[in-house]
Amino acid sequence: MKTRLIPGLGAAGAAELYRVLAEDVVARIRPRAREYERLFFFTPDDARPEMEAWFPGETWVAQEGTDLGARMSAAFDEAFRRGARRAAIIGSDVPGLSRDDVAAAFASLDDHDLVLGPARDGGYYLIALERPRPGLFRGIAWSTHSVFAATMERAAGLGLAVRALEPRRDIDTLDDVRAEWERIRPLLDDGLAEAVQRVRPC
């Protein structure tokens, strides 16, 4: 996880930073009663015991697909197969993301076909649909700065009405950590905070 953070924080530090970010997002997007249901997609397949121990009581589904696009398309397929009328996929490394963002995305599907939350690195941190649309996920150069723009272009080609949410920053690099330090610092124990401080300007 978070390989671009490893040179500054080490493998254990990068993994620990991701852990606290994910736990914060999971807590913030906890739905109110009957507001929406959550599915947690994971890989590799044999990690289920660790995942279930990490967030007990959640519904865990093994990821399917050979790249990020195929995995997201399969996740939407699974959600709609389970009876969802609307579904959203969110990133687990976006400081400040909350259930209000998820609720806004679902509400936007009243008069839009697609909702995207643009990430400041050129990707997106949220995507919401009212039905499966596999064409949105084919032929995209994933993990590049062009993902959001390419998806918007693909949506236009499919004739989809799109709403873009507020841009946010996901945490992939030390520059991202620096930019979001005020949000991230309260989540860290003193040891990890000191490790991050050593590699970020004060």
Backbone bond lengths (Angstrom), bond angles and torsions (degrees), N, CA, C in turn:
res aa  C-N    CA-C-N  psi(-1)  N-CA   C-N-CA  omega(-1)  CA-C   N-CA-C  phi
1 M - - - 1.456 - - 1.516 110.80 -
2 K 1.331 116.37 141.96 1.458 122.48 171.49 1.526 111.94 54.22
3 T 1.323 116.17 53.59 1.458 120.38 -174.64 1.528 112.66 -63.07
4 R 1.337 117.79 -28.33 1.466 118.91 179.94 1.526 112.93 -73.94
5 L 1.332 117.15 -10.98 1.460 120.83 174.97 1.523 112.48 -91.11
6 I 1.333 116.69 -14.67 1.465 120.02 -173.72 1.531 113.49 -62.19
7 P 1.351 120.08 -39.82 1.472 117.89 179.76 1.530 113.42 -58.48
8 G 1.320 117.68 -32.20 1.454 119.96 -179.20 1.511 114.08 -91.80
9 L 1.350 117.21 -35.48 1.464 120.80 -172.61 1.513 113.86 -110.30
10 G 1.332 118.02 -11.06 1.453 121.02 -172.61 1.523 109.71 79.53
11 A 1.325 116.06 163.75 1.464 120.29 -176.61 1.528 111.37 -63.03
12 A 1.330 117.06 -43.51 1.467 119.87 -178.49 1.523 110.86 -66.84
13 G 1.325 117.55 -40.70 1.462 120.74 179.64 1.515 112.08 -65.92
14 A 1.337 116.57 -41.31 1.462 120.20 178.62 1.527 110.48 -64.11
15 A 1.330 117.03 -42.40 1.458 120.44 178.92 1.526 111.19 -65.39
16 E 1.326 117.05 -39.61 1.460 120.40 179.62 1.526 111.17 -66.43
17 L 1.332 116.72 -39.80 1.463 119.53 177.34 1.521 110.01 -62.09
18 Y 1.335 117.12 -44.97 1.461 119.37 177.20 1.520 110.83 -60.24
19 R 1.323 117.77 -40.79 1.463 120.67 -178.83 1.522 111.01 -57.94
20 V 1.330 117.50 -48.60 1.461 118.82 -176.46 1.534 111.00 -69.31
21 L 1.331 117.40 -34.50 1.462 119.45 176.20 1.529 110.53 -63.46
22 A 1.333 116.60 -46.53 1.461 120.31 -179.18 1.521 111.21 -63.03
23 E 1.326 117.56 -42.59 1.455 120.05 -179.73 1.525 111.53 -63.71
24 D 1.334 116.58 -36.72 1.461 119.92 177.95 1.529 110.55 -66.45
25 V 1.337 117.06 -45.24 1.467 119.79 179.50 1.526 110.80 -62.67
26 V 1.325 117.11 -45.18 1.464 120.53 -179.48 1.530 110.61 -59.48
27 A 1.335 117.40 -40.01 1.465 120.30 177.99 1.529 111.09 -67.39
28 R 1.324 117.07 -41.40 1.467 120.77 -175.97 1.530 112.80 -71.21
29 I 1.334 117.78 -27.49 1.467 119.14 -178.94 1.521 111.95 -97.57
30 R 1.330 117.40 13.19 1.465 119.34 178.22 1.524 108.64 -62.26
31 P 1.328 118.41 123.50 1.466 120.10 -175.04 1.518 112.49 -76.34
32 R 1.321 114.03 156.19 1.442 119.21 168.47 1.528 108.71 -74.75
33 A 1.322 116.06 172.56 1.463 120.56 -175.06 1.522 111.07 -55.01
34 R 1.334 115.65 122.74 1.452 124.34 175.89 1.538 113.29 59.79
35 E 1.314 117.57 18.51 1.464 119.85 179.26 1.523 110.90 -73.50
36 Y 1.325 116.58 -49.01 1.457 123.04 172.89 1.524 107.88 -163.89
37 E 1.317 116.12 165.55 1.455 121.89 177.90 1.522 109.41 -109.94
38 R 1.322 115.90 154.68 1.463 120.72 -178.02 1.525 110.77 -116.42
39 L 1.321 115.37 138.91 1.459 123.04 169.16 1.522 107.36 -116.72
40 F 1.313 117.06 136.44 1.460 122.56 178.92 1.532 107.82 -109.34
41 F 1.328 116.26 113.94 1.466 121.16 -179.36 1.526 109.12 -95.96
42 F 1.315 116.56 137.89 1.461 120.14 -173.68 1.519 110.83 -142.10
43 T 1.306 114.64 161.96 1.456 123.45 172.77 1.520 107.34 -151.56
44 P 1.343 120.27 148.62 1.469 128.45 0.35 1.520 112.14 -79.23
45 D 1.336 115.35 171.41 1.463 120.61 -175.19 1.522 113.27 -57.24
46 D 1.337 116.78 -35.57 1.458 118.86 -174.53 1.530 112.97 -82.51
47 A 1.331 117.39 6.53 1.465 120.76 179.02 1.524 112.74 -87.96
48 R 1.326 118.14 1.27 1.465 119.94 -174.77 1.535 113.29 -53.31
49 P 1.331 120.50 -46.45 1.470 118.17 -178.87 1.538 112.88 -58.11
50 E 1.342 116.49 -42.03 1.463 119.22 179.20 1.528 111.27 -66.48
51 M 1.331 117.01 -40.04 1.458 120.61 179.99 1.530 111.20 -65.34
52 E 1.320 116.25 -43.87 1.458 120.17 -179.68 1.520 111.64 -66.71
53 A 1.334 116.61 -31.30 1.462 119.63 176.29 1.526 110.90 -72.94
54 W 1.337 116.51 -31.58 1.462 120.88 -179.02 1.529 110.68 -68.84
55 F 1.333 117.08 -50.50 1.462 121.59 178.23 1.525 108.41 -125.44
56 P 1.319 117.16 81.21 1.473 119.64 -177.39 1.527 111.26 -66.45
57 G 1.331 114.75 148.00 1.447 120.29 176.83 1.508 115.01 86.74
58 E 1.337 117.94 -4.87 1.457 120.93 177.86 1.531 109.81 -89.97
59 T 1.326 115.51 165.63 1.460 121.61 178.73 1.515 109.13 -95.02
60 W 1.328 116.89 115.87 1.459 122.63 -175.46 1.523 110.47 -105.06
61 V 1.332 116.15 135.08 1.458 122.58 -179.33 1.529 108.09 -132.34
62 A 1.326 116.85 128.15 1.464 120.53 178.26 1.527 109.78 -67.74
63 Q 1.329 116.47 135.35 1.453 120.74 178.79 1.525 110.90 -67.53
64 E 1.333 114.83 149.86 1.458 121.73 174.53 1.525 107.92 -129.12
65 G 1.333 115.98 145.43 1.456 119.78 177.15 1.506 112.19 122.57
66 T 1.322 114.87 152.38 1.465 120.86 -174.18 1.515 113.89 -90.62
67 D 1.338 118.61 -17.10 1.456 120.82 175.65 1.521 108.48 -142.98
68 L 1.333 116.54 178.38 1.457 120.11 -174.87 1.527 111.60 -59.96
69 G 1.325 117.21 -42.13 1.451 119.96 -179.88 1.515 112.51 -61.71
70 A 1.329 116.23 -45.72 1.462 119.96 178.87 1.523 111.22 -63.56
71 R 1.340 116.85 -36.98 1.463 119.57 179.38 1.532 111.45 -67.80
72 M 1.345 116.65 -40.51 1.461 118.52 178.08 1.521 110.95 -67.55
73 S 1.317 117.32 -42.56 1.460 120.36 178.19 1.519 110.58 -59.83
74 A 1.336 116.96 -42.45 1.466 120.52 178.73 1.523 111.47 -66.04
75 A 1.339 116.69 -35.62 1.466 119.89 178.56 1.525 110.82 -65.11
76 F 1.329 117.17 -42.79 1.461 119.45 175.32 1.529 110.54 -61.21
77 D 1.321 116.91 -44.74 1.463 120.32 178.50 1.527 110.82 -55.27
78 E 1.329 116.22 -43.67 1.456 120.64 -178.47 1.531 111.02 -65.98
79 A 1.324 116.58 -43.12 1.464 119.62 -179.72 1.525 110.96 -61.94
80 F 1.325 116.86 -45.62 1.461 119.22 -179.67 1.528 111.44 -70.95
81 R 1.319 117.16 -31.79 1.462 119.64 175.67 1.524 110.99 -62.50
82 R 1.333 115.96 -31.92 1.462 120.81 179.52 1.533 112.39 -81.59
83 G 1.317 117.19 0.92 1.459 119.72 174.95 1.513 115.93 105.67
84 A 1.326 118.51 6.63 1.466 119.73 179.13 1.530 110.63 -63.97
85 R 1.321 115.85 141.39 1.464 120.97 172.95 1.524 110.72 -91.27
86 R 1.310 115.98 -27.22 1.461 123.76 175.10 1.512 107.38 -143.80
87 A 1.314 116.95 151.87 1.461 119.68 -178.73 1.518 109.29 -146.89
88 A 1.322 115.54 148.23 1.462 122.29 177.44 1.516 108.96 -134.64
89 I 1.313 115.38 144.38 1.460 122.48 171.27 1.518 107.11 -113.22
90 I 1.323 116.40 132.54 1.466 120.05 179.20 1.517 110.33 -125.10
91 G 1.319 115.27 156.45 1.450 121.27 172.62 1.522 110.43 -79.16
92 S 1.317 116.66 150.12 1.460 121.53 -177.95 1.522 112.07 -101.04
93 D 1.342 117.07 16.51 1.462 120.46 -176.47 1.531 111.04 -133.67
94 V 1.348 116.26 37.40 1.462 121.85 -175.41 1.524 108.69 -116.34
95 P 1.317 118.91 100.10 1.467 120.50 -178.02 1.529 111.92 -58.14
96 G 1.333 115.74 132.74 1.453 121.00 176.56 1.509 115.27 88.72
97 L 1.325 118.80 -10.40 1.458 120.38 178.11 1.530 108.98 -61.79
98 S 1.340 117.06 137.56 1.457 119.85 -172.37 1.519 111.66 -140.36
99 R 1.327 114.98 174.78 1.454 120.58 177.63 1.528 110.56 -62.43
100 D 1.326 118.24 -27.51 1.466 120.16 177.11 1.524 111.04 -62.68
101 D 1.327 117.33 -36.10 1.467 120.88 177.58 1.522 110.41 -66.96
102 V 1.335 115.89 -41.78 1.468 119.78 178.55 1.525 109.88 -64.97
103 A 1.335 116.69 -44.62 1.463 120.43 179.79 1.520 110.90 -62.49
104 A 1.337 117.69 -39.60 1.465 120.86 178.12 1.515 111.09 -63.85
105 A 1.318 116.90 -38.72 1.465 120.31 178.33 1.523 110.61 -63.65
106 F 1.334 116.84 -46.07 1.458 119.64 179.56 1.530 110.92 -63.02
107 A 1.332 116.86 -42.69 1.466 119.61 179.69 1.525 110.95 -63.12
108 S 1.323 117.12 -34.85 1.463 120.68 -179.17 1.520 112.51 -66.16
109 L 1.329 116.75 -21.78 1.459 119.77 178.43 1.527 112.47 -73.19
110 D 1.345 118.01 -4.57 1.465 120.17 172.19 1.522 110.73 -60.50
111 D 1.344 116.48 -37.07 1.462 119.50 -177.15 1.527 113.76 -134.26
112 H 1.324 116.34 19.84 1.468 122.40 173.39 1.529 108.64 -135.22
113 D 1.310 115.19 153.81 1.473 120.15 177.29 1.522 112.18 -89.32
114 L 1.319 116.20 -24.08 1.460 122.38 -171.83 1.517 108.65 -146.26
115 V 1.328 116.76 135.88 1.462 122.30 173.48 1.518 107.76 -121.81
116 L 1.326 116.01 131.19 1.459 121.93 178.29 1.526 109.88 -126.25
117 G 1.322 115.37 138.45 1.449 121.63 171.30 1.518 108.48 -104.57
118 P 1.320 119.01 102.78 1.469 120.24 -176.02 1.526 112.57 -69.09
119 A 1.306 116.00 133.28 1.473 121.74 173.88 1.521 109.02 -91.72
120 R 1.309 116.09 150.76 1.460 119.96 -175.13 1.527 113.03 -70.73
121 D 1.332 116.77 -10.82 1.465 119.06 177.17 1.521 112.64 -92.19
122 G 1.338 117.13 7.18 1.455 120.49 178.23 1.510 114.98 98.17
123 G 1.314 117.53 -3.98 1.459 121.48 175.04 1.518 110.54 -97.22
124 Y 1.329 116.17 -151.76 1.461 119.33 171.89 1.521 108.99 -143.51
125 Y 1.353 113.91 149.89 1.463 120.06 -177.09 1.521 112.16 -102.07
126 L 1.338 116.75 -10.84 1.464 121.56 -179.86 1.513 108.63 -148.93
127 I 1.318 116.32 140.33 1.454 122.26 171.74 1.516 107.27 -140.77
128 A 1.340 116.23 131.35 1.464 121.41 -178.52 1.521 109.64 -130.37
129 L 1.333 115.66 141.29 1.460 123.02 -177.38 1.517 109.63 -139.42
130 E 1.339 115.02 156.80 1.462 120.08 175.40 1.519 111.46 -99.77
131 R 1.335 117.44 -5.95 1.465 121.89 173.40 1.521 108.27 -164.33
132 P 1.326 118.65 163.49 1.471 119.54 -179.32 1.528 111.14 -61.12
133 R 1.315 115.60 138.48 1.468 121.34 176.50 1.534 108.07 -139.26
134 P 1.336 117.05 76.12 1.466 120.54 -174.19 1.525 113.56 -60.11
135 G 1.324 118.13 -25.42 1.457 119.81 -179.96 1.513 114.16 -62.97
136 L 1.336 117.37 -21.26 1.465 120.30 178.51 1.525 112.49 -69.05
137 F 1.315 117.49 -18.50 1.460 120.89 -169.70 1.527 113.54 -111.34
138 R 1.315 116.81 2.05 1.459 119.44 -177.97 1.523 110.66 -96.68
139 G 1.328 115.69 138.06 1.454 120.50 173.16 1.516 115.02 72.65
140 I 1.341 118.20 20.17 1.462 122.43 177.10 1.529 108.75 -94.84
141 A 1.324 116.23 137.22 1.470 120.78 176.55 1.525 108.52 -82.32
142 W 1.337 115.45 88.59 1.466 120.54 -174.83 1.521 111.81 -65.90
143 S 1.330 115.19 154.97 1.473 122.88 179.29 1.522 111.65 62.13
144 T 1.328 116.47 33.98 1.466 121.79 173.89 1.524 108.22 -125.90
145 H 1.336 114.93 171.43 1.462 120.39 -179.24 1.522 112.82 -76.73
146 S 1.331 117.46 -0.94 1.462 120.33 -175.41 1.526 113.45 -105.28
147 V 1.328 118.06 5.78 1.464 120.44 -172.54 1.533 111.88 -62.18
148 F 1.316 117.31 -48.63 1.467 119.53 -178.89 1.524 110.73 -62.51
149 A 1.330 117.11 -48.07 1.466 120.73 -178.81 1.526 110.88 -61.82
150 A 1.331 116.96 -42.06 1.461 120.12 -179.66 1.527 111.09 -66.42
151 T 1.334 116.69 -36.31 1.459 119.97 178.91 1.527 110.77 -69.29
152 M 1.324 117.03 -39.52 1.462 120.32 176.01 1.528 110.59 -62.50
153 E 1.321 116.08 -41.14 1.463 119.59 177.89 1.526 110.73 -63.86
154 R 1.325 116.66 -42.56 1.459 120.74 178.56 1.525 110.51 -63.55
155 A 1.329 117.09 -41.34 1.464 120.84 178.87 1.525 111.01 -62.27
156 A 1.326 116.48 -40.82 1.466 119.70 178.00 1.521 110.33 -62.24
157 G 1.328 116.43 -41.36 1.455 120.12 178.88 1.516 113.32 -64.18
158 L 1.332 115.68 -27.67 1.466 120.95 178.46 1.522 112.28 -89.38
159 G 1.338 116.48 -1.21 1.457 120.53 179.50 1.515 114.23 72.98
160 L 1.336 117.78 28.90 1.458 121.47 -176.54 1.525 111.26 -90.74
161 A 1.323 115.37 139.64 1.467 121.15 171.21 1.524 107.84 -83.03
162 V 1.342 116.52 126.82 1.464 121.77 -171.75 1.525 110.18 -120.02
163 R 1.321 115.71 137.51 1.455 120.86 167.45 1.522 108.47 -113.00
164 A 1.327 116.22 131.24 1.465 121.53 175.36 1.522 108.97 -102.12
165 L 1.313 116.83 128.43 1.449 122.65 177.27 1.531 110.44 -81.63
166 E 1.313 115.11 -177.83 1.463 121.30 177.94 1.530 110.55 -61.71
167 P 1.326 118.06 133.09 1.472 119.24 175.40 1.534 110.85 -62.53
168 R 1.313 115.81 141.95 1.462 122.26 177.11 1.520 108.68 -137.55
169 R 1.300 114.47 169.04 1.460 120.41 -179.07 1.522 109.94 -111.09
170 D 1.334 117.02 125.14 1.457 118.95 169.17 1.533 107.62 -91.86
171 I 1.320 115.66 160.78 1.461 120.24 -170.24 1.510 110.28 -102.65
172 D 1.331 115.52 103.64 1.458 121.79 178.75 1.525 112.77 -120.88
173 T 1.330 117.04 -26.58 1.462 121.31 -173.88 1.518 110.17 -131.79
174 L 1.326 115.81 168.47 1.458 119.95 175.76 1.523 111.79 -64.45
175 D 1.329 117.99 -30.56 1.465 119.71 174.77 1.522 110.75 -62.76
176 D 1.335 116.98 -38.06 1.462 120.04 176.11 1.529 110.47 -63.76
177 V 1.328 116.77 -41.95 1.463 120.62 178.25 1.519 109.88 -60.33
178 R 1.332 117.26 -45.02 1.463 120.84 179.33 1.524 111.24 -60.15
179 A 1.335 116.13 -43.44 1.460 120.37 -176.95 1.528 111.76 -67.21
180 E 1.328 117.69 -29.61 1.458 121.91 -176.30 1.528 112.14 -109.92
181 W 1.337 116.64 19.88 1.460 120.50 -172.52 1.523 112.86 -57.06
182 E 1.317 118.45 -39.18 1.464 120.12 -177.87 1.525 111.67 -63.90
183 R 1.311 117.55 -31.48 1.467 120.70 176.13 1.523 111.65 -80.36
184 I 1.341 116.20 -36.40 1.455 120.48 -172.63 1.525 112.38 -79.68
185 R 1.337 117.49 -39.11 1.468 120.23 -173.24 1.525 113.48 -53.08
186 P 1.351 120.68 -42.36 1.468 118.94 -178.55 1.533 113.83 -65.59
187 L 1.320 117.35 -15.62 1.467 120.52 -178.59 1.524 112.75 -85.22
188 L 1.327 117.59 -15.18 1.457 121.61 -169.22 1.520 111.89 -97.79
189 D 1.328 115.74 144.26 1.457 117.68 168.86 1.522 108.59 -74.64
190 D 1.332 116.50 168.58 1.464 119.59 -172.92 1.518 112.17 -61.92
191 G 1.347 117.71 -36.61 1.457 120.31 -178.09 1.514 112.25 -63.91
192 L 1.335 116.23 -46.96 1.460 119.08 179.63 1.521 110.85 -69.72
193 A 1.324 116.99 -38.05 1.463 119.33 177.37 1.524 111.20 -60.36
194 E 1.333 116.87 -41.33 1.470 120.25 178.75 1.528 110.51 -65.68
195 A 1.330 117.23 -38.83 1.464 120.19 178.34 1.520 110.32 -62.64
196 V 1.331 116.78 -42.91 1.463 119.83 178.21 1.511 110.53 -66.50
197 Q 1.329 117.09 -41.31 1.458 120.98 179.81 1.521 112.33 -59.23
198 R 1.329 115.93 -32.58 1.460 119.12 -178.17 1.517 111.90 -67.57
199 V 1.340 117.20 -23.78 1.458 119.54 -177.32 1.522 112.20 -112.53
200 R 1.324 118.24 8.65 1.455 120.71 175.92 1.533 108.90 -123.80
201 P 1.323 118.28 143.64 1.462 119.22 177.81 1.525 110.76 -62.02
202 C 1.320 117.08 139.64 1.463 121.06 177.75 1.523 110.08 -81.23
